[in-house]
């Protein structure tokens, strides 16, 4: 099966089984977009109130904390509700992605083998801890981590220090790309083979290096994942920023409950649509990598076929007469 067949079959699995799989992709995407929206809103406010774009000399963190304390002191009941909701969102944001990602991998593999997907959730729950550890490991080199570190250095220490540390940040980014490439199949070893984190990372690196002849295939599949990453960036960055701008617009234009209602409806609609699209592309990308993993592992494993040991499968050597070949004892 070549790369085109893999992509075609992955998209076919996504379309045919979308109703069964969409929840495993859309629900984690919902909390990811929600948390990312709050994160980008904070970054926008932090840069807006920093010394780079304002004349203030007070640190924006203390200014934000002071504003939040004033609002919390004036609305105690609303603050308690928001704290409870924040705890629930953070809990779902941390717990659900490893479980649902493992469930999605197991379900797609069972679909590939024409097996029912019952029991995939149990596999996802059992693989939670190694998948969670893998997320922490790869998250150390993610775009979000590098952006957070870069923005922190730029806001607190200024442009001169930022350009001094820029080569280090670029080096970390290159290392992150290499590590991400070597760890491509780690999640699939964890879920489908039941390997621990360290063993899965080693096996993934060996599998990637030993299949360098399939560089073109891996490169094409990495492009597919890159498309998903670009879509994530567009949805996670542009949509939250548009929500922030619309919030400012409604706040300055209406000053009434109508503006808040319109903003709430628009924000929920955008959140649901973006979560659905992210979930759809996540299912497709996962299907591509699951099929690739299955093909590579099957090719690496020697195929041994069962033979009927009750029959003599060895032909008589040339030069032997029929009487000589029939002289063998019957067992």
N, C-alpha and C positions, 0 to 999 in steps of 0.2 A: 504494500500500500504506500503510494507516494504522498507527497505533501498535499497535493490537491485533493486526493481522496480523503485524507485526514480532515482537512478543513470542511469538505463537503459533508462528510459523515457527522462531524461535530455540529455543524449548523443544522443538519437533519435531526439529530438528537435534541438540540435546543428547541426546534420548532414543534416536533411531535410531542415531547414530554415537558413542554413549558409549564403547563398547569400544575404538574407535580413538583417541578424543580424551582419554580420562580420564588417560592417562599424562602428557600435556602440561599438565594442570592439577594432578594430584595430586602429582607428583614435586616441582615447585617448592614446593607448599604444605607438603609434608612437611618440607623444610629450613627453610621460613619458620616453621612452628610450633615446630620444634626450637630454632632460634635464639631465637625469641621467648620460649620457655619459660625458657631460660637467662637471657635479658635480664630477664624479670619476676622470676625468682628473685633475681637480683642486686639489682633495685630493692627488692624486699621486704626483703632482708637489709640493704640500705643505709639504708632508712628505719627499720628496727627498731633498728639500732645507732647511728643519728644522734642528735644532741642534741635532736631534736624528741620522741623517744619513750624516751630513756634519759638517765641522768645522766652518761654518759661524756663526757669532754672531748677524747678522742683521735679523730682523723678516722677514719671508718669505712673509708676506702680503705686506710690503712696497717694497720688491724686485720685487714682481709680479706687483704691481701698477706702479713702475718705468719702468719696461719693457713694460707694456701695454701703458704707456704714450709715450714712445719713438716710439713705432710702430704706434700709432695713429697720432702722430705729423708728421711722415714721409709719411703716406698714409691717407690723410684726406677723400678723396672720398670713399675709401674702408671702412674706419671706419664708415662713415655715413650709408653706406649700411648695414654693420654688426649690427649697433645699431638698425636700422629699423627692420631687420630680428629678432633680439633678442627680441624686443618689441612684434612682432607678435607671436613668439614662446611662450613667457611667457604668453601672453594673452590667447592663445589657451590652454596652459598647465593648466591655472587656471580656465578657463570658461568651456571648453568642457567636461572634465570628469564628473562633476555633472550632466550636461544636458544629456549626452549620457548614463550615468549609469541609470538615472531615465527612460530614453526612453527604454533602454534594459529591465529593470525590468517590465515595463508596457507592452511591446511587448510580452515578454515570458508569462506573465500571460494571455494575450489575446489569445495567441496560445494554452495555456493549456485549456482555455475555448472554444476553437474552434471559436474564433471571429477574424475578420480582425484586423490587427495591425495599421490601419489608425488612426491617431490622437495620437499615442504614443509620437511623438516628442513634441506635444503641452503639454502633461502631463509632459514630462521631463523639458521643459522650465518653466512651472508653479511651479515645485518643485525645482527650481534651488537654491534658497536661503536657505531653510532648509537642502538640500543636501550639499551645500557648507559649512554651519555651522557644519554639522556632520563630514565632511572631516577635518575641522580644529580641531574639538574636538578629533577625533581618531588619527590625525596626531601628536598630542602632545606626544603620547606614541608609535609612530611607530619606526621601526628599523632604518630608516634614521635619525630620530631625535636623537635617542640614540647614533648612530654612530657618528653623527656630534658633539654632546656634548663630547663624549669620546675622539675623535681625537683632539678636541680643547684643552681639559684639558691636554692630553698627549703631545701635541706639545708646548704649551705655559708654562705649569707649571711643566712638567717633570714626570718621572715615579713614584716618591715617592708620589706626590699629587694624581696621577691617582689611585694608589692602595688604597689610603685613601678614595677616593670618589667612588671606585668600589662597595662597598656594597650599597651605595645610588643608583647608576645606576642599580644595579641588582634588588633592591626593586622597582624602577620605572618600570623596565621591567616586573616584576611579576604583579604589579598593572595594567600595560597595557594589559597583557594577560587576566586577570580577567575582566577588563572593556570591552575588545574586545569581550569576550565570552558573557557577559551580553547584549551587544549592538548588538548582532548578527542580530536581526530582525528589528532594528531601521530604516534602509533604506527602508524596505518593508512596514512598517507602514507609513512612510513619503509619499512614492509614491502611494501605493495601497489604503491606507485609508485616505490620506490627512491630517495626524496629524502634528502638529508643532514639533520642535526638542525635547523640554523637555518632551512633552507627549509621543512621540514615544520612547524615551529612557526609560521612566518609563514602558510603555507597553511592550517593548522588555524584560526588566529585569524581569517583572512579568511573561511573557510568558515562558522565559527560566527556571525560578525557579519553576514554576507550572508544568513543563514537565520534571522533573528530572527522571521520570521513563523511559523516552526515551533517557537516557544518552548515550546508545550504539549507537543509531541512530545519535545523535548530534556529538558524538565522531567520527564516521565514516565520517560524512560530514565535520567535522573540519579537518580530515586527507586529504580530497580532497582539501580543501582550502590550507592546508599546502603544498600539492604537487604543487599547483599553486604558492605559495609564494616561494618555493624552485626554481621553474623554473624562477620566476621573478628575484631572486637573481643571478642565474646562467647567465641569459641573460643580466641583468643590470650591473653585476659586471665583469664577464669574458669578455663579448663582448667589453665593453668600454676599458678595460685594453688591450685587444688584438689590438684594434684600436690604442691605444697609443703606444704600442710596434711597431706596423707596421709603424706608422708615423715616429718613430725614425729610423727604419730600412731603409725606403725609403729616409728619409732626409740624412742619412749618406752614402747611397749607390749610389744614382743617382744624386742628386743635380740638377736635370733637371725637365722640365715640364712633362716628362713621368712619373716620380715617383708620382707627384701630381695627374695626371690623373688616374693612377692605384689605388692610395689610395682613390680618390673620388669615383670611380666606386665600389671598394670593400666596402667602408664605407656605401654607399647608399644601396647596395645589402644586407649587413648584417642588416642594419636598417630596411629595408622592411620585411625581413624574420622574424626577431625577433618580429616586431610589429604584423605580422600576427599570429605567434604562441601565443604570449601573448593575442591577441584578441580572438583567438580560445579557449584558456583555461579560459579566463574571461567569455565568453559566457556560457561555460559548467558549471563553478562554480556558476554563477548567476542562471542558470536554476535549478541546484540542490537546491539552497536555496529558490527560488521562489516556487518550488513544495513542499518543506518541510513546508514553511510558509502557503501555501494554505491548506495543509493537517491538520496541527496543529490547525489553526484558525477554520476550518470547524468542527473539533472534539470538540473544546472548545465551539462552538456555539450550543445551543440546537436546534434540528431539529423539526420544527413544520410543519406538513402537513395540507394542506387545506382539509376540509371535506365539503360534500354537506349538507348544513344546511336545504335544502328543504326536506330531507328524515329523517325518524326516524331511527337512527343507533343504538338505544338501544334495546337490546333483552329483551324479557319478562322474569321476574324472574321465577325461577323454582317453581313449585307448583301452578302456576296460570293456569287456564283452558284456552282453546282457546277462549271461549266466553268472559272471563274476559279480555283477552288481546285485543280482537277485540272491546271491549266496549269503548276504548279510543276515544275521539272525533276526527273527521277528520278536519284538518285545511285547 
